[in-house]
């Protein structure tokens, strides 16, 4: 018997948790796309934070100039 929580429109969304092997193919593809998107966002966010840190270090070191 097919679990209705593993099919469209629910696709295993909370509170209708569904193991991957029970998800319909469309729901599984949707879940993978969402997870990949979240991973990309986290990776992009962390690299942006690193860039900001580097920029602020550059600005602070160049702004400290001795007066002659």
Backbone torsions as a table, in degrees:
resi	resn	phi	psi	omega
1	UNK	NA	138.0	-179.0
2	UNK	-86.7	132.6	178.2
3	UNK	-76.2	119.7	-178.9
4	UNK	-63.1	-22.4	178.6
5	UNK	-72.8	-13.5	-178.6
6	UNK	-98.1	3.9	-177.4
7	UNK	-113.6	168.0	172.6
8	UNK	-60.1	145.3	2.3
9	UNK	-89.9	-4.4	-173.2
10	UNK	-76.4	-44.1	176.9
11	UNK	52.3	32.6	176.3
12	UNK	77.9	8.5	178.3
13	UNK	-63.1	151.6	177.6
14	UNK	-64.3	142.8	3.7
15	UNK	-85.9	15.3	-177.3
16	UNK	-96.1	59.9	-178.6
17	UNK	-56.2	142.2	-178.7
18	UNK	-145.8	128.7	177.2
19	UNK	-62.2	148.0	-177.7
20	UNK	-52.2	-41.9	-176.1
21	UNK	-67.8	-16.6	178.2
22	UNK	-96.4	-11.4	179.7
23	UNK	-67.9	143.8	173.5
24	UNK	-67.0	157.5	-178.3
25	UNK	-54.3	-40.9	-179.9
26	UNK	-65.1	-43.1	-179.9
27	UNK	-66.3	-38.7	179.2
28	UNK	-64.0	-43.3	178.2
29	UNK	-61.9	-41.6	179.3
30	UNK	-62.2	-44.4	-179.6
31	UNK	-61.9	-44.2	-179.2
32	UNK	-64.2	-39.6	179.1
33	UNK	-63.5	-41.6	179.6
34	UNK	-65.5	-43.4	-179.8
35	UNK	-65.7	-40.9	179.0
36	UNK	-64.7	-39.5	178.0
37	UNK	-62.4	-44.2	-179.9
38	UNK	-63.5	-40.1	179.4
39	UNK	-65.6	-42.1	178.4
40	UNK	-62.9	-41.8	-179.6
41	UNK	-63.2	-43.0	179.7
42	UNK	-63.6	-43.0	-179.2
43	UNK	-64.3	-45.3	-180.0
44	UNK	-65.0	-42.2	-179.1
45	UNK	-62.6	-45.6	-178.1
46	UNK	-67.4	-35.1	178.7
47	UNK	-71.8	-33.1	175.9
48	UNK	-65.6	-38.1	179.7
49	UNK	-64.9	-43.2	178.4
50	UNK	-62.2	-41.4	178.7
51	UNK	-61.6	-42.7	179.7
52	UNK	-62.2	-41.3	179.1
53	UNK	-61.7	-44.5	-179.7
54	UNK	-64.0	-41.3	179.3
55	UNK	-62.7	-44.8	-177.1
56	UNK	-66.9	-34.3	177.0
57	UNK	-66.2	-43.0	179.2
58	UNK	-61.0	-45.4	-177.8
59	UNK	-64.7	-42.4	-176.2
60	UNK	-69.8	-37.2	-178.8
61	UNK	-72.6	-33.1	-179.2
62	UNK	-81.6	-20.0	-178.2
63	UNK	-83.8	-12.3	179.0
64	UNK	-94.1	87.6	179.3
65	UNK	-113.8	134.1	179.6
66	UNK	-71.3	145.6	177.2
67	UNK	-85.4	131.8	179.4
68	UNK	-96.4	NA	NA
